[in-house]
Amino acid sequence: MVAVDRLLAEAVRCHWNESSDRTEKNEFVRLTDSDVIAMLKSSQSTEATEIIHTLLYEPSKINVSEKKGSGYPITIRKLYNREPLCKGEPLTHRSEEARTIIQSLSSFGFDLEVSIS
């Protein structure tokens, strides 16, 4: 999902770089998902239209790999752990299994890249 989010953000960036309509940028926060997809599908930016086409119709072409410098960087450095409560106490106070799982989440970060083949 991080890779898909990064590609979508890149498509929007490419679209805006080739769009001179400032109103569109100001109204972006009010757009629905389908509005954003329609905007990108009809973009003047070839890169934006290629990315949205891949996301919608050819997701098998999305590649996540170690950084080689040829794709878009994706990085997760910090996870916000919201520990569930059980009877008003953090679950890790009541369960060794929960403690192990929560501790393993801290090593979940990564520094990769996403590209389209």
matplotlib code that plots the C-alpha trace (Angstrom):
import matplotlib.pyplot as plt

x = [0.0, 2.9, 4.1, 0.6, 0.3, 3.7, 2.8, -0.5, 1.3, 3.8, 1.0, -0.6, 2.8, 3.3, -0.2, 0.3, 3.7, 2.0, -1.2, -1.5, -4.9, -4.3, -8.0, -7.7, -4.9, -6.9, -9.9, -8.0, -8.9, -12.6, -12.2, -13.5, -11.4, -13.2, -12.6, -8.9, -8.8, -10.7, -8.3, -5.3, -6.7, -7.2, -4.0, -1.8, 1.1, 2.0, 3.7, 0.6, -1.6, 0.8, 1.0, -2.8, -3.3, -0.9, -2.5, -6.0, -5.4, -1.9, -0.9, 1.2, 3.7, 4.4, 7.8, 9.1, 12.8, 15.9, 17.1, 18.8, 18.1, 15.7, 12.4, 10.5, 11.8, 9.4, 10.5, 8.9, 11.1, 8.8, 5.6, 3.1, 2.3, -1.2, -1.3, -4.8, -6.1, -7.6, -9.7, -8.1, -4.5, -2.1, -2.4, 1.4, 0.9, -1.4, 0.0, 3.6, 2.4, 1.2, 4.5, 6.5, 4.3, 4.5, 8.3, 8.6, 6.7, 9.6, 11.8, 9.2, 10.7, 12.2, 13.9, 13.0, 11.8, 8.8, 9.0, 6.8, 8.1]
y = [0.0, 2.4, 1.8, 2.5, 5.7, 6.8, 6.2, 8.1, 11.0, 11.0, 11.0, 14.1, 15.8, 15.2, 16.4, 19.6, 20.3, 20.4, 22.2, 26.0, 25.9, 27.2, 26.8, 23.1, 22.9, 24.9, 22.7, 19.4, 18.7, 18.6, 16.1, 12.5, 9.5, 9.2, 12.9, 12.5, 9.4, 11.2, 14.2, 12.0, 9.9, 13.1, 14.8, 16.7, 14.8, 11.6, 10.3, 11.0, 9.2, 6.2, 5.9, 6.0, 3.5, 1.1, 1.5, 0.9, -1.7, -3.2, -3.4, -6.4, -4.0, -2.4, -3.4, -2.8, -3.4, -2.3, 1.1, 1.2, 4.9, 4.2, 4.3, 6.4, 6.2, 4.7, 4.8, 3.8, 4.9, 5.2, 3.3, 4.8, 2.0, 2.4, -0.4, -1.9, -1.9, -4.9, -4.1, -0.7, -1.9, -2.1, -5.5, -6.1, -6.0, -9.0, -11.0, -12.2, -12.9, -9.3, -8.0, -10.1, -8.9, -5.2, -5.4, -7.0, -4.1, -1.7, -3.4, -3.1, 0.1, 0.0, 2.1, 0.8, 2.1, 1.5, 1.4, 0.4, -2.2]
z = [0.0, 0.7, -2.9, -4.4, -2.3, -3.5, -7.1, -6.7, -5.1, -8.0, -10.5, -8.8, -8.7, -12.4, -13.2, -11.2, -12.8, -16.2, -15.2, -15.0, -13.3, -9.8, -8.9, -9.4, -6.9, -4.3, -4.8, -4.7, -1.0, -1.9, -4.7, -4.3, -5.2, -8.5, -9.2, -8.7, -10.9, -13.7, -13.3, -13.7, -16.5, -18.6, -17.4, -19.9, -18.2, -20.0, -16.8, -14.7, -17.2, -17.4, -13.6, -13.1, -15.9, -14.3, -10.8, -12.3, -15.0, -14.7, -11.1, -11.8, -13.4, -10.0, -8.6, -5.1, -4.7, -2.9, -3.9, -7.3, -8.0, -10.9, -9.1, -6.6, -3.0, -0.4, 3.2, 6.5, 9.4, 12.3, 13.3, 15.7, 18.0, 19.5, 21.9, 22.6, 26.1, 27.9, 31.0, 31.1, 30.9, 28.0, 26.4, 26.8, 30.6, 30.3, 27.5, 26.6, 23.1, 22.7, 24.1, 21.5, 18.6, 19.7, 20.0, 16.5, 15.0, 15.8, 13.2, 10.5, 8.9, 5.4, 2.7, -0.7, -4.1, -6.4, -10.1, -13.1, -15.6]

ax = plt.figure().add_subplot(projection="3d")
ax.plot(x, y, z, "-o")
ax.set_aspect("equal")
plt.show()
